């Protein structure tokens, strides 16, 4: 690609991104989110007892929705339980990172994966009709979840920010990236959220519920601008960035991941195939493809543990390179 074609593509992308943000509905609680980010990053930028500032990672998790009406009744959803992002958050906190957990409302949460799916109802028993107590079978899991979550939040190492729509997700991600920019290479983006590829521009939506009596629905979806490139080039150009590529066809998975690595200037792309994503992934870099697998010899093991260990080692090397 010659430089003139590259300039045209970048100019078109900038126009698409500007149009997206200009037409998006105002973000609720924008000032409160900005204040939380400022305080969290400032707290974790101060050197702890060992004299080193804590590294910060933004973990995105869960799927975004695309509303079809401004007063939304119907929407298009992206498949994602949020398990990978929530589990990875636990390992990042344990490794000493401060984590901004940008998550879909109602998706999996850190420290809750060993609880039943409906923890409020399943974890407690009624004793005499008035008092409740934790069921014996869940007592250790509940105590561990509560203690670990409280320690992370109270210690200032975990900030949870929720989203539902694609509009909310991308606006908050932009705020996070710009807020983290001054941390340079000491910050990381672990972009595990399933972001919608298409959306309905706000101005083109029906204000009220679309009536089925109107007949077949004919609606034009617009492609969501690819924000990864602008994240890398403008919002937080020195941050260490990892994106994810999920496919159902293993034959095209690595090729698609390698294309994303080059196209969006990612440092690494985690390639996962739908049916085996909980057992193994492949970390694609410019130099090599690294398979990462769950340790099947360990009961209760998961693929996120070795994955996060690998990414932290790569991030450490990236930080070290800046001092050489």
C-alpha positions in Angstrom: 0.0 0.0 0.0 1.4 3.4 -1.0 1.4 6.3 1.5 -1.4 8.2 -0.3 -3.7 5.2 -0.1 -2.8 4.8 3.6 -3.6 8.4 4.3 -7.0 8.1 2.6 -7.8 5.0 4.7 -6.8 6.7 7.9 -8.7 9.9 7.0 -11.8 7.8 6.3 -11.4 5.9 9.6 -11.1 9.2 11.5 -14.3 10.5 9.9 -16.1 7.3 10.8 -15.0 7.4 14.4 -15.9 11.1 14.7 -19.3 10.4 13.2 -19.8 7.5 15.7 -19.0 9.5 18.8 -20.8 12.6 17.6 -24.0 10.6 17.0 -23.8 8.5 20.1 -26.2 9.2 23.0 -24.6 11.0 25.9 -22.9 8.7 28.3 -24.7 8.6 31.6 -22.6 9.4 34.7 -19.7 10.5 32.5 -18.4 12.9 35.2 -18.6 10.2 37.9 -16.8 7.7 35.7 -14.1 10.2 34.9 -13.6 11.0 38.6 -13.3 7.3 39.5 -10.7 6.8 36.7 -8.7 9.8 37.8 -8.6 8.7 41.5 -7.9 5.0 40.7 -5.0 5.7 38.3 -3.6 8.4 40.6 -3.7 5.9 43.6 -2.0 3.2 41.6 0.6 5.6 40.1 2.1 6.3 43.5 5.0 3.9 44.4 4.0 1.3 46.9 6.3 0.1 49.7 8.8 -1.5 47.2 9.3 1.8 45.5 7.7 0.8 42.2 4.4 2.1 40.8 1.8 -0.6 40.2 1.2 -1.6 36.6 -2.4 -1.1 35.3 -4.4 -3.2 33.0 -7.8 -2.5 31.4 -9.6 -5.8 31.1 -12.7 -5.7 28.8 -15.3 -8.4 29.3 -18.7 -9.6 28.0 -20.6 -8.7 24.9 -22.0 -5.4 23.7 -25.6 -4.9 22.6 -26.9 -3.0 19.6 -30.2 -1.2 20.5 -32.8 -1.1 17.8 -34.9 1.6 19.4 -33.9 4.7 21.4 -36.2 3.7 24.1 -34.9 0.2 23.8 -37.1 -2.9 23.9 -35.3 -4.9 21.2 -31.6 -5.3 20.7 -29.0 -7.4 18.9 -26.6 -9.1 21.3 -23.1 -10.5 21.1 -22.3 -13.9 22.6 -20.0 -13.8 25.6 -20.4 -15.0 29.1 -17.5 -12.8 30.3 -15.8 -15.8 32.0 -12.4 -15.2 30.4 -12.3 -11.5 31.4 -13.5 -12.2 34.9 -11.1 -15.1 35.5 -8.2 -13.2 34.0 -8.9 -10.2 36.3 -8.3 -12.4 39.3 -4.9 -13.5 38.0 -3.9 -10.0 37.1 -4.7 -8.7 40.6 -2.9 -11.7 42.2 0.2 -10.8 40.1 0.2 -7.2 41.4 -1.6 -5.4 38.7 -4.3 -2.8 39.3 -7.3 -3.7 37.1 -9.9 -1.6 35.4 -12.6 -4.2 34.7 -14.9 -2.8 31.9 -17.7 -5.4 31.9 -21.1 -6.1 30.5 -23.8 -5.7 33.1 -24.9 -9.2 34.3 -21.9 -11.0 32.9 -19.4 -13.1 34.9 -17.7 -11.2 37.7 -14.2 -11.7 39.3 -14.1 -14.1 42.3 -17.6 -15.6 41.5 -16.7 -18.5 39.3 -16.8 -21.1 42.1 -20.2 -20.0 43.2 -23.4 -21.5 41.8 -25.1 -19.7 38.9 -27.7 -18.2 41.2 -25.5 -17.5 44.3 -28.0 -15.4 46.3 -30.6 -18.1 46.4 -28.4 -21.2 46.4 -25.7 -20.2 48.9 -28.0 -19.5 51.9 -30.4 -21.5 54.1 -33.2 -20.1 56.2 -32.7 -21.1 59.8 -35.8 -20.1 61.7 -37.8 -18.2 59.1 -36.0 -14.9 60.0 -32.3 -15.5 59.9 -30.2 -17.0 57.2 -26.8 -18.7 57.1 -24.4 -19.8 54.4 -24.9 -23.4 53.3 -22.1 -25.6 54.5 -21.4 -26.9 51.0 -20.8 -23.3 49.8 -19.3 -21.7 52.9 -15.7 -21.8 51.9 -16.3 -20.7 48.3 -18.5 -17.8 49.6 -16.0 -16.7 52.2 -13.1 -16.8 49.6 -15.1 -14.9 47.0 -16.1 -12.2 49.5 -12.7 -11.9 51.1 -10.8 -11.8 47.8 -13.2 -9.3 46.2 -13.2 -7.0 49.3 -9.4 -7.1 49.4 -9.1 -6.1 45.7 -11.6 -3.3 45.9 -10.8 -2.0 49.3 -7.1 -2.1 48.5 -7.7 0.1 45.4 -6.6 -2.6 43.0 -9.9 -3.2 41.2 -12.2 -0.7 39.6 -15.4 -2.1 38.0 -17.1 -0.1 35.3 -20.2 -1.6 33.6 -21.5 -1.2 30.1 -24.4 -2.6 28.0 -24.5 -1.0 24.6 -21.8 -0.6 22.0 -22.1 3.2 22.5 -21.4 2.9 26.2 -18.5 0.5 25.7 -16.6 2.5 23.2 -17.1 5.8 25.0 -15.9 4.4 28.3 -12.9 2.6 26.6 -11.9 5.9 25.1 -12.0 7.6 28.5 -10.0 4.8 30.1 -7.3 4.9 27.4 -6.9 8.6 27.5 -6.7 8.5 31.3 -4.1 5.8 31.3 -2.0 7.4 28.6 0.4 9.1 31.0 1.4 5.6 32.4 3.1 4.8 29.1 4.4 1.3 28.8 3.3 0.4 32.3 -0.3 0.0 31.2 -1.9 -2.8 29.3 -5.1 -3.4 27.4 -6.6 -6.9 27.5 -9.5 -6.6 25.1 -11.5 -9.7 25.7 -15.0 -8.1 25.2 -17.1 -9.3 22.2 -17.8 -6.0 20.5 -20.5 -5.7 17.9 -19.3 -5.3 14.3 -22.5 -3.5 13.2 -24.8 -0.9 14.8 -27.8 1.3 14.1 -26.9 5.0 14.2 -28.8 6.8 17.0 -30.4 9.3 14.7 -31.7 6.5 12.5 -33.4 4.6 15.3 -37.1 4.6 16.0 -37.7 6.5 19.2 -40.3 4.1 20.5 -40.9 0.3 20.3 -41.0 -0.9 16.7 -44.5 -2.2 16.0 -44.8 -5.8 14.6 -48.1 -4.8 12.9 -46.0 -2.7 10.5 -44.9 -5.9 8.7 -41.4 -7.2 8.0 -38.6 -5.2 9.5 -36.1 -3.7 7.0 -33.2 -2.1 8.9 -29.8 -1.0 7.7 -26.9 -1.7 10.0 -23.7 0.4 9.7 -20.2 -1.0 10.4 -18.8 0.0 13.8 -15.5 1.8 13.2 -12.4 -0.2 14.1 -11.3 1.6 17.2 -8.3 -0.7 17.9 -6.0 1.3 15.5 -6.9 4.6 17.0 -6.4 3.2 20.5 -2.9 2.2 19.5 -2.0 5.4 17.6 -3.7 8.1 19.5 -5.5 7.3 22.7 -2.6 5.3 24.4 0.2 4.8 21.9 2.7 3.3 24.4 0.4 0.8 26.1 0.9 -2.9 25.6 -2.2 -4.1 23.7 -3.7 -7.6 23.4 -6.8 -8.2 21.4 -8.8 -11.4 20.9 -10.0 -13.3 17.8 -12.8 -15.8 18.1 -13.8 -18.0 15.2 -16.0 -21.1 14.8 -13.8 -22.4 11.8 -10.4 -23.4 13.0 -9.1 -23.4 9.4 -9.2 -19.6 9.2 -8.5 -18.7 12.9 -4.8 -18.1 12.8 -4.9 -16.3 9.5 -7.5 -13.9 10.8 -5.6 -13.4 14.0 -2.4 -12.6 12.1 -4.3 -10.1 9.9 -5.6 -8.4 13.0 -2.1 -8.2 14.5 -0.8 -6.4 11.5 -3.8 -4.3 10.7 -4.4 -2.9 14.1 -0.8 -2.8 15.3 -1.5 -5.1 18.3 1.4 -6.5 20.3 -0.4 -9.8 20.6 -3.6 -11.4 19.5 -5.2 -14.3 21.4 -6.8 -16.7 18.9 -9.5 -19.0 20.3 -11.8 -21.4 18.6 -15.3 -21.5 19.9 -15.5 -25.2 20.9 -12.0 -25.4 22.4 -11.6 -21.9 23.9 -11.7 -23.2 27.5 -9.0 -25.8 26.8 -6.5 -24.0 24.7 -5.7 -20.7 22.8 -2.9 -19.6 20.6 -1.1 -16.3 21.3 -0.1 -14.8 17.9 2.9 -12.4 17.9 4.9 -10.9 15.1 7.7 -13.4 15.8 5.8 -16.7 16.6 2.6 -18.4 17.5 2.5 -19.7 21.0 0.1 -22.4 22.1 -1.3 -22.1 25.6 -3.2 -25.0 27.2 -5.0 -25.8 30.4 -3.1 -28.1 32.7 -5.4 -31.1 32.7 -3.4 -32.8 35.4 -4.6 -30.2 37.9 -8.2 -30.3 39.1 -10.1 -27.1 38.5 -7.3 -25.7 36.3 -8.1 -23.2 33.6 -6.4 -21.8 30.5 -6.4 -18.3 31.8 -3.6 -19.0 34.4 -0.9 -19.9 31.9 -2.2 -17.3 29.5 -1.9 -14.4 32.0 1.5 -15.7 33.1 2.7 -15.5 29.5 1.3 -12.1 28.9 2.8 -10.6 32.1 6.2 -12.0 31.1 5.8 -10.4 27.6 4.7 -7.1 29.2 7.7 -7.1 31.5 10.0 -7.5 28.5 8.2 -4.7 26.8 8.7 -2.4 29.8 12.3 -3.4 30.1 13.0 -2.6 26.5 12.1 1.0 27.1 15.1 1.3 29.5 17.6 -0.2 27.2 
